[in-house]
């Protein structure tokens, strides 16, 4: 490999790892409910494809370059927009591995030149030189056979170089070697550069595709050739992408099982939506084998989780169904694709349903009982389990359904932490909690307790926890097993976008302020079903009060310890609000902690920065902190529909107002002058609520003396801040 190509700059994200760009980008981090934030995606003009409409994409960090407006003769022309990079979607990680998102799987030598490949040659190993890809088959055997499969010895870089020096004929005699080394690699070094313009890249990709067209199958077997093809798929247009995909069609399944070709398959699935329906018949008959394969599981799961449409997901899941369903359910070309439930409905009463459910049960139990657990964590399998549980409850009599449900519990209860991180997996465990008795619920919940922090921080997994809070009558057990484990984590959970929702559910479980309607409706339906089945008998309000009583002391202590830090954070501030309003017990220490944050002198003049620093700014300059103090001073949330204030704790407002007043008028803060600065600052609504609360408590003499001074009202009236006029009126009434 010539050195003049090795030194050129790599294009971002053009690695052998088909998972996405190599550069790291920040993703949007917060949303209020249990749903993904809708994001944008951009395409180049020669893209020729489109992502599934239901899949969200992050807004690119590089925004289009701004420019001067309009048609004035001296106006500045609009600059050319920058080429945007998309942030790849990622699958979720099971809570047994800490939750969160899977890392983008990439080739280990992504940052080195082709000439420095650790294998020293153009192919993965000797098996690929023979024209096959047995490496994937070996890995699949290891995945299916467990830990007893022998591991291939790893060679050092020097040993690999020596091996290839002793076998010079290994790659040079291959038919594709001259094409790859003399033509493709020099072109590839140019095409992957990050500093190419749009037109230059289009020209380079066109030359690369013209050179490899017709010989894609030969080139694709090796590591280097695979990376060349990935560059074509990533940066090429519809013609190049489809051309690569269709030349490789006979090898699609084998490529998914290959150590390196799986990355190319991931890119084809991602960038070529037209091949997805064609790929499904290659995969559906072999789903279990692929899910248990060390290499194939990643592209298959990417296909199902990230890129497949709803119809394509149904087609994939049907690969698990027995042949009887696929032959007789009428799912032919052009007909509506049905799930397991719809297929069994069409079969009518009889033994056919039982036979089908027995086959599906064997598949489900085999996966749960397998020593190799990677198939267990995949969303496509969770969908099958959910369909199975739904069908046994709907189509079998109570005795038969109960028997099958207990067989599932016996095989899978210990593995439930592996499945709750997906929507369907979470629904399976929730359905079992609703239908099972107290003894079975303990069997379900006990394994989850070991992963309580990851359970709380996962948006789907925490739904299992919410359902347990709503259905389990033994609140002492729930308090000891879960609430007692969760509350010590409150100082960290309050700052997590998902974790804080568990704390909020204990405080105010029906609040549409913190939970989207679909989430509340789903949880309410589960609780109602448990009452109808007789598995939950305790009154809902009694259950909630008992859980809240066990959580209150720890939540108040968390605010007493970290109140100032929490009130400065937008998300943790919501936990502060609801805890102070709804928690039971002595709140004096928490009130003192929140008031102590106000003992710093307020700046004069008030800052006008629209994005103040959350760690150094005064709380009354942070919009979210202002809302928190205003809410606590008023004593509750304002109900827009009834136009009334909901006050859950009558004692909170006067106590909190007295503490806030003492803090802002303290010598440490600057005394009476500090109060005047606060009144002229960014939080006039807080001062309004402070005046009202002190008046109701009969303690308004102090604030009347300070704000009633000559010139204070006039200075407040001059302010352009929202609420300044209302504050001036309240001062005049003092």
C-alpha positions, 0 to 999 in steps of 0.5 A: 500500500502506498504511503501517499494514501495512508496519510490522507484524512479519514472521512467521519464514520467511514469504518468497517463497523457499519453501526454509524459514524465514528465521530461522537455526537451529543444526543438530545437528553430530556423529554417529559414523558415515556416517548422519544423526542421527535428529531430531524434527519437530512439527506444529500441530494443524491441520497435516493432513499428514505428512512422509515417515517416512524423512526426518529433522528437527531437534529444534526449539530452542524446547522446550515450557515446563516446569511444576509437576507434579501434583495438589497444591492449591498446585502450579503449573500447567503452562505452555502449550507454545511453538509450535515452529519446524522446521529445513528440510532442505537438499540437499548441495552438490557438493565442487567448490563446497566441499561441505556443504549448499545454502543455502536459496533465498529471494526477495531481498526477503524482509525488505521490505514488499509495498508496497516490492517492487523491481519496483514492481508485482504481477507479475514482469515484463510477460510475466506480465501477459499471463497467462503465465509466460514468464520461466521459459521464458526462463531455461530457454532460457538454461540449455539454451543455455549462456552465450551466451544474452542477459542481461536488463538489471537496472534500479535501484530508481529506474528500476523506479519510473519505469517503473511510473509511466509505465505506471499501467495495467500492473497496475491493469487486471488482474482480480485487482488489486482482490482482491489490493490491497483484500482479500488484502494487508491480510489477509496482513499480519495472517496473517504476523505472528510474534506471533499465537497459534495460534487467531488465526493459524488464523482469519487464514488461514481468512479469507485462504483464503476470500477467495482461494478460486476465484481462486488461478490468477489471484493465483499469477502475480505476486510478491505473490500468490505470497507470499500463497499461500505463507503459506496453504500454510505456516500453513494446514491440510490443506483450505487446502493441498490447495485451493491445490494442486488449483486450480493443478494445470494450472500445476504444471510452468510454476510450477516454471519460473517465477522466483517461482512455483517457491518456491510449488511448493517449499512445496506439495511440502514441505507437501502430501504428497498431491499428490506422486504426482499431480505426478510424471506432470507432471514425468517426461516432461520430466526432462532439460528441468527439470534443465537449467532455471535455476529448475525444478532447485531444486524438482525436486531438493528433491522427489527429495532431501528429500521423496519416498518410495522409491516416488516416487523410483522413479517419478521416475527412470523418466522417464529410461527409454525408452518401450519399458521403460515400456510393456512392463515391466508397471508398471501401476496397482497393480503393483510399480514396478521399477528399470532392473535389474528391468525388463531382467530381465523383458525376457529375453535378446535385443536389447531389453536392448541397445536400452534400454541404448543409449538410457539411455547416450545420456541419461547421456553427453549430460548428462556432455558438456553445457556446462551442468553443473547437471543433473550435480550432481543426485541423481536423475541419479546414480541413473540413472547407478548403475542404468546401470553396474549393468546393463551389468555384469550384462546385457552380455558382458565385452567390451561392458560394458568398451567402454561403461564406457570410453565413460563414463570418457571422457565423465565422468571429469573431471566425477566430482567433481560427483557424488560428494557423493551416495550414488548418485554415490559408488557409481558412482565406487566401482564404476568404481574396483573394476572398472577397471585401474590406468591407468583408476583414475588417470584417475578419481582425478586430478580428485578430487585437486583437491578433496581437502579437500572430499572428506574432509569429505563423508560420501558422497564420502569413501567413494570415498577409502576404496575407493581406499585398499582397492583401489589396489595402487600405494600409493606413488602413493596416498601421494603423490597423496592421503595426502600431500595429506590429512596436512597438513590433519590439524590441521583435519580432526581437528575436522571430524565427517566429516574426522576419519574419513579420518584414522581410516581410515588408522589403524584401517580396521576399527574398529567404534568409528569406523565403522558396520557397514554402512559396513565391510560395503560397503567390505569387499564392494568390496575383495573384488570387486576381488580376485575381478576381479583388479584388486587383487592386493596383500595387504590388510594389506601395503597398509594398513601401507604407507599408514599408514607414509606417514601416521604422521609427519605425524599425530604432528607434528600432535599435537606442534603442536596436542596440547593443543587436540586433546585438549580436543575430543571428536572430535579426541581420538579422532584423538589416541588412535588416532594414539598407539596405531597410528602408526609412528615417534618419538612423544616430541614428541607425548607431551610435547605431551599431557603439557604440557597437564597442567602447569596446577594442578588446582583445589581443590576439584574442579569439579562443573560437568556442562558444563565449558568445553572451552577453559579447564577442566583436561583432567582435568575433561573427560570425553572428555579423561579417556578419552583419557589413560586409554586412552593410560596403559593402552596400548590399548583394552579389548575387551569381547567377549574381556575383554582389553586390545589393546596395539598398542604396548608402548612407549607406556604406560611413556613416556606414564606417565612424562611424565604423572607429571612434568607433574602433579608439576612445580613449575609445576603445584604439586608433590606437593600437585597430585598429591593434588588430582588424586587427589581430583578428577574423574579417579580412573580416570586415576590408577589407570591411572597407578599401574599403568603406573608399577608395570609400568615400575618407577617407582612410588616417586615416586607411592607417596611422595606418595599414601602420605601420611597422610590421602590414602587417607581423603580419596579414599575420601570422594569420591562420584566413580565410580572413587574406591573403586578408586583407594583400593584401588590406593593401599593396595596401594602 
